[in-house]
Amino acid sequence: MSPAELKRITAVRVLVASGKARDQRKARHLSLKEVAESIGTSRSTLHRWETGTVTPSAANALRWADVLGVAVDDNSKVAA
């Protein structure tokens, strides 16, 4: 796993812990179902991630980062 991937995973997990992952999904006008299908998980699992009940695995966090548009810029700063 690359350092950039680790930063993206961390960024998603920070969004989850702060409650902002759900806000970002809603700001993109995406339903739980749409995002869950895109990631390859269930709506209930995504809901548990968004509420912080469960932490997504590294692989799922990277897929979720793609949906949320979480990227690492040239200076290794995370942008969402």
N, C-alpha and C positions, 0 to 999 in steps of 0.2 A: 504494500500500500504506500502510495506516495505521500510526501508531506502536504501537498495541496489537497489530496483526498481527506487526509486526517483533519485538516482545517475546515473543510466543508462539512464533515461529520460533526465536528465540534460545533460549528455554527448552527446546524440544524438542532442539535441537542440543546444549545443555549436558547434558541427560539422556542423550543418546547418548554423548557424550564421557566421562561419568562411569560409564557402564554401567547406569544406573538406568532407562533406557527399558524394557529387557527385564523388570526387576524389577516395574515398574509394570504392564506387560501381564500378567505372571503373577499379580500380586496381584489383578487384575480377573478372573482365571480365563479369559483369552482366549487362544486358540491363534494361532500365526503365521498360519495360513490365514484365520481369522476376521478378524483385523486387516488382513491384506493385502487381502482381498476388500473390506472396508469402505473402505479407502483407495484401492483401484483399482490395486494393484500385485501382484507375485508374492510368494510366500513367501520365495523366495531373495533377492529384493531387500530385503524387510523384515529378513531375517536379516543381510544385509550392513549395513543401517543400524544395527541393534541392536549389532553387533560393532564398529562404527566404521570398517568397511572403506570405506564409501561414505557421503557426507552427503546426506540427502534434499533435494530442491529445495524452494524456498520454498512452493510450492503443496502438495506432498506433506507437508511439515512441518506446515502448517496443518491438513491433514486428519488427520494423526497426532495433533496437539495436541487435536483434537476427541475422538478415541478415548481418549486418555489423560486427558482432563478438564483440560487445561492452560488456565487462564483468566487474565485480567488484572483485578485488582480496581479499585475506584474510585480508589485511590491509586497506580495504575499498577504495582502489585506483582504479580509472577507467582505463581500458586498452582497446584500440581499435586496 
